[in-house]
Each structure stands twice: as C-alpha cells, then as structure tokens.
C-alpha cells in the first residue's frame, strides 16, 4: 500500500486529497471569471438564494466543491440554479456569481464532465 | 535636567527616546542585545505596503540627537528607589539615575518547537515567518533543504496564538497580515509555485489590510479554512493534515516548504522587571496598564511608564503612536514632579 494514502481499509475514505484533486474546472472558471477568486465564503449568496429556500443548493458550497475538485457533487448541485442572479446583488466582494455558474457549466462541457 | 531611562531598544523605545530628547530631556536607552532595532531591525519588508523595514528604522534613528545615549548589551541587576526617583543598576555595577523609567521591553516570538506536531526543528522543510524574512533579506531566494526551488509552499496561521494549550489565549494580531504579505512575496518570486494558507479566521483588522488579502486572492493563493492538526515529512515533502472546515472533510496537502506564522510572547525580561517594579501583569503575561482604554502608558507606580508590545501584541504603526503617547505622558509627569 502506498504510504501517502493513509489507508487502513479497502473502502475509499472521506479525505480530500488536494495533491491529486481535479482542479481543471477551477482553472477554467478562474480564467473565464477572475472575480471568482475574491470569494470569502461568507454565504451571502446562499442566504439570498430563492432556490436555496426550496432545495439544497448553496453557491458557497458549489464554490468550495469547485476549489476541491469535487466534480460529482458540483454537477449535482449546480443543476438547481435558476440563474436569477440575486446572489450577484448580495455578494459583498462583487463576484459575478451568475457568470460563475455559467462558467462552471461551460467548464463542465469543455472538460466532458457534464456527461459523466 | 531630568533624565529618563528607557529599557528596550526596539521601535517603541527608540521612538520614545527621540521624542523625549526633542522635548529637552536627557535619555539613557538600555538595550540587552549588541545593537538596537529589535524585531523590526531584523525584518525585510513590512505590511501592508511592503516597504523596507530599514526605511522605518532610518526614520526613527534620524530623530535621535545628542540628548539620547544608548548603552547596548546592558543587563539590569536591580532597580532601586531613591529620594528623587530611581536608580537603575546594571550588571557591571554602574548605577543610572532615572526621574522616570519607560518599559519598552516588547515581545519575543513564540518558540515554534513547542508545537511539536508541526515539526519545527525536527523536519528540514519547516520554517517560521521570521526565518522567511531572514531568507528574503539575506539570501534573496527561497530553497528547500536540498537546494531546490519549492513548487508548493504553505503558510500556517495562529502558531502559538489563540491556543490555550500553548499557553496563549490571545490573538497576536500581526501574523495574519504577515502571512498574507509573505504569501504574495513568495508568489511574486516564484509565480509558478502553488501557495496555500491554513487559517481559522483571516483577521485583517487595520487599514489597507483587507486590500492586501484581496491582492493575495487575485494572485491565486489558496486559502484553506482549518487549523492544521499535524504534519509529517517524508523524503523532504511535508504532508499536512487539516480539516477543510468549509466542506467538513479531512484534507491532505503535500508541500515542499511549510512556513509557521509565529505569534507574540511577552519577553521574559518584562516579567522580571515587572516583579522588581511591582507593576501588574495580566494572565496573558503582558503588563497591565492602569486602564486599557484611557491610560495605556501608565502603570500606577509613579514614574514608571509603558510603551509598545510590553502591553500586548501591536503592529509597528500602533507601537510608534504608543511610544509618542508615552513620551508625552512622561514629559507631563516630569513637569509636575
């Protein structure tokens, strides 16, 4: 067993392995929408989100999934966004959150992960 | 002429010395090290605008005139009361008359070896923020222990601060902004390097600090919210274990160089002198002024004043203001004495 896996069992663990995380989508989103970098994970976007009142969508969580390469979770959650743009009005850092969502969709398409 | 003895030749003591000299008082400044300048004298560039620390030192030094005499490598044996004030007795037997004493004994950096789980002094590629400043100043390039340019560098916030098990309940204030400054500097020196920051909160409390944080975000520095639990080094690579508290999952990151942002500790000399002078020390080890809001420079003991980090962690700008405030209060005291 490889030493860097910290594993003691045959089941995949919960650990985020940032060394091997798939950050290809993150790079695409950063290039497409540079304001994305300014997120401070305050949760204003998620608090104001209409869809978030009715489903389990949180843009704050979507952002962190993107930064940690958690593409499966990202893809699942982003579907619930209605692109209304309320989050953009709420963001104190001026992140173009609506465009971040669009950029994530585009990145999913460009990398082929949309179909997985 | 009235004579003031200042104990401590860091920025607080030096700035107060310059002002008291200009106010017409005789000043004797005692420094335990071979040279004055304290911590700032050992720092490379300063937050938030990354000017050279030496520029600030030059500004302070320029103000000092012939009224200020500096004694380096000065050890204090005792401080005795005399009918008209105090006599500061040095270890060489010399006694210096003092109408007032300014305690500017500052701080020392937290000894990172006490956080054994971070491996400072054990692993080759774990350094402190002070080590990194020395590298910036003296070497001009960053390398790992085997001489390679690091491709991944991580900063650890709150090393020895906000840590009751390390004996320090308090926030050291300056480490967050120092870490962000240093992360930007590392990124500028090595644009291809990945730079991480492990933080609990990013406390950008002062003017222009938040802007520096935004600059770091724009440079692509990865901020990971979680207190680093432990590291281990294998073949020169430092593996970091942390909870990524924003996803609620454990996380593993391997880096080539780990920088520990060490906090403030009250200097041992402060404790010793406070005992001699019968002034109060708080549970955090720093000296208690008589009132934290309105009398930061006064001890309650006539003629004994405070300036700088002797009363707790402070950044340079605050320390300089505090030193000027202390000089003014000493001047008032001497005029009415």
Interface residues (C-beta under 8 A of the other chain):
Chain A: X3 X4 X6 X13 X14 X15 X16 X17 X18 X19 X30 X34 X37 X38 X39 X40 X41 X60 X61 X64 X65 X67 X68 X70 X93
Chain B: X202 X214 X217 X218 X220 X222 X224 X225 X234 X239 X244 X246 X247 X249 X250 X251 X252 X253 X254
